[in-house]
Amino acid sequence: MSFLSGGGSGDRRPGIFDSFRGAFAPQQLPEDDGRPIVAPRSILIASALSLVCGVILAFLSVLGLTQLGSYEADFDKAVADYRTQTSQCVTDVGGFGSSLVIPPGVSDDQKARYETCQQYVTYSDADIASIRESQKTQNIVVIAVLMIIGLAAVAAGWFLRSGARWTRRTILGLVIVLLVSIMLRVLGSILILGASLLLVVAVMLSFVGAGGLFFARHRARRAAS
């Protein structure tokens, strides 16, 4: 018997592809009896996953906001370390940057030191201030984006159980934004990746199987009213 497509006998058991086809196939809507449409377990799980994702992202944004001061301190430390290293190059080999020439006949260790010092460049105070502001702006933008996505995921997750059509579209859009941001390395922590996977599962549960039927029933009721 094939695991993928089932056996060839009359007593055929469904394979994995048959299960996928069944999940994505359009389902027959039951007759609307006018009673409240109860959210199935898949929608409740999707709602919980979206809520958890939103809480994680909102927490990360608040954490990032509290650490803005430490980012400034880290930047100042990095600048001080860079200046110390370039000053050491001046002491060791007489300079740094691409204009530094390696004299002939130096030892391998000395050559390696010259090559290291050649990689440093000169940054003016204006350059350093520009880099500082650029990184600060980038951090603030990332924090704001995480907060917006987190709050949107919480709102969509909460109202997902009511069958509101905007909720599925919202979590689908949030998944796209998160995945694109991760691929572009704008966002990249393990927690953000984990939260994104939770939202991906929430989208799948709300679009296929019982979740898809739940929203289809709400859509049919809205169309009939």
C-alpha positions in Angstrom: 0.0 0.0 0.0 1.3 3.4 -0.9 1.7 5.8 1.9 1.3 8.8 -0.4 -1.8 7.8 -2.4 -3.2 4.7 -0.7 -3.4 1.2 -2.1 -5.0 0.0 -5.3 -7.5 -2.4 -3.7 -11.2 -1.6 -3.2 -10.5 -1.4 0.5 -8.3 1.6 -0.1 -7.1 3.7 2.8 -6.4 7.4 2.2 -2.8 8.6 1.8 -1.2 11.8 2.8 -2.0 13.6 -0.5 -5.6 12.5 -0.2 -5.8 14.1 3.2 -4.3 17.4 1.8 -6.8 17.3 -1.0 -9.6 16.8 1.4 -8.5 19.7 3.6 -8.3 22.2 0.7 -11.3 21.0 -1.2 -14.4 23.2 -1.0 -16.8 21.8 1.6 -20.6 21.7 1.4 -22.1 24.4 3.6 -24.8 23.1 6.0 -28.2 24.7 5.9 -28.3 27.8 8.0 -30.6 27.2 11.0 -30.3 30.8 12.3 -28.5 29.7 15.5 -25.2 31.3 16.5 -22.2 29.8 14.6 -20.0 28.1 17.1 -16.2 28.4 16.4 -14.6 25.0 15.9 -11.5 23.9 17.8 -9.2 24.9 15.0 -10.4 28.5 15.2 -10.0 28.6 18.9 -6.4 27.3 18.5 -5.7 29.8 15.7 -7.1 32.6 18.0 -4.8 31.5 20.8 -1.8 31.3 18.6 -2.4 34.8 17.2 -2.8 36.2 20.7 0.4 34.6 21.9 2.2 35.9 18.8 0.9 39.4 19.4 1.9 39.3 23.1 5.4 38.1 22.2 6.0 40.9 19.7 4.5 43.6 21.9 6.7 42.4 24.7 9.8 42.6 22.5 8.9 46.1 21.4 8.5 47.3 25.0 11.8 45.6 25.9 13.5 47.3 23.0 12.1 50.6 24.1 13.6 50.2 27.6 17.0 49.3 26.1 17.4 52.3 23.8 19.7 53.9 26.4 21.9 50.8 26.4 22.1 50.9 22.6 23.6 54.4 23.0 26.1 53.2 25.5 27.0 50.2 23.3 27.6 52.5 20.4 29.8 54.8 22.4 31.8 51.8 23.6 32.2 50.6 20.0 33.4 54.0 18.9 35.9 54.1 21.7 37.2 50.6 20.9 37.6 51.6 17.2 39.6 54.6 18.1 41.8 52.6 20.4 42.5 50.1 17.7 43.3 52.8 15.1 45.6 54.5 17.6 47.3 51.2 18.2 47.9 50.9 14.5 49.5 54.3 14.4 51.8 53.1 17.2 52.6 49.7 15.7 52.9 50.4 12.0 52.7 54.2 11.6 49.1 54.5 10.4 46.0 52.8 9.1 43.7 52.7 6.1 44.1 51.9 2.4 47.0 54.4 2.1 49.1 52.3 4.4 51.9 50.6 2.5 53.4 47.3 3.5 57.2 47.6 3.4 59.2 44.8 1.7 61.0 42.2 3.8 58.6 42.3 6.9 57.8 39.1 8.7 54.6 37.2 8.3 53.3 38.5 11.7 54.2 42.1 10.8 52.5 41.7 7.4 49.4 40.4 9.0 49.4 43.4 11.3 49.8 45.8 8.4 46.9 44.1 6.5 44.7 44.4 9.6 45.4 48.1 9.9 44.7 48.6 6.2 41.1 47.6 6.8 40.4 50.5 9.1 39.0 53.8 7.7 38.9 57.3 9.1 35.5 58.5 10.5 35.0 62.1 11.3 32.9 63.3 14.2 30.1 64.1 11.6 30.3 60.6 10.2 30.0 59.1 13.7 27.1 61.3 14.5 25.3 60.4 11.3 25.8 56.7 11.9 24.6 57.1 15.5 21.4 58.8 14.3 20.8 56.3 11.6 21.1 53.3 14.0 18.9 55.1 16.5 16.2 55.7 13.9 16.4 52.1 12.7 15.9 50.9 16.3 12.9 53.1 16.8 11.3 52.0 13.5 11.8 48.3 14.4 10.3 48.9 17.8 7.3 50.7 16.4 6.8 48.0 13.7 6.9 45.2 16.3 4.4 47.1 18.5 2.0 47.7 15.6 2.2 44.0 14.4 1.8 42.8 18.0 -1.3 44.8 18.7 -2.8 43.9 15.3 -2.2 40.2 16.0 -3.8 40.5 19.4 -6.9 42.3 18.0 -7.2 39.8 15.1 -6.8 36.8 17.4 -9.4 38.1 19.8 -12.0 38.7 17.1 -11.1 35.7 15.0 -13.6 33.6 17.0 -16.5 35.9 15.9 -15.9 35.1 12.2 -15.1 38.7 11.2 -13.6 38.5 7.7 -11.0 41.2 8.4 -9.4 39.0 11.0 -8.1 36.4 8.5 -6.9 39.0 6.1 -5.1 40.8 8.9 -3.2 37.8 10.2 -2.3 36.8 6.6 -1.0 40.3 6.0 1.0 40.2 9.2 2.5 36.8 8.2 3.7 38.3 4.9 5.2 41.4 6.6 7.0 39.3 9.2 8.4 36.8 6.7 9.6 39.5 4.3 11.2 41.4 7.2 12.9 38.2 8.3 14.2 37.4 4.8 15.5 41.0 4.4 17.1 40.6 7.9 15.2 43.6 9.2 13.9 41.3 12.0 15.8 38.3 13.0 15.7 37.2 16.6 14.7 33.6 17.5 11.6 34.9 19.4 10.4 36.8 16.4 10.9 33.8 14.2 9.0 31.6 16.6 6.1 34.1 16.9 6.0 34.2 13.1 5.6 30.5 12.9 2.8 30.6 15.4 1.0 33.1 13.1 1.6 30.9 10.1 -0.1 28.0 11.8 -3.0 30.3 12.8 -3.4 31.3 9.1 -3.5 27.7 8.0 -6.0 26.7 10.7 -8.3 29.6 9.7 -8.3 29.0 6.0 -8.5 25.2 5.6 -10.8 22.5 7.0 -13.2 23.4 9.8 -11.7 26.9 10.0 -12.4 27.6 6.4 -15.9 26.2 6.7 -16.5 28.4 9.8 -15.7 31.6 7.8 -17.6 30.4 4.8 -20.8 30.0 7.0 -20.3 33.5 8.3 -19.8 34.8 4.8 -23.0 33.1 3.5 -25.0 34.4 6.5 -23.8 38.0 5.8 -24.7 37.6 2.1 -28.2 36.4 3.0 -28.9 39.2 5.4 
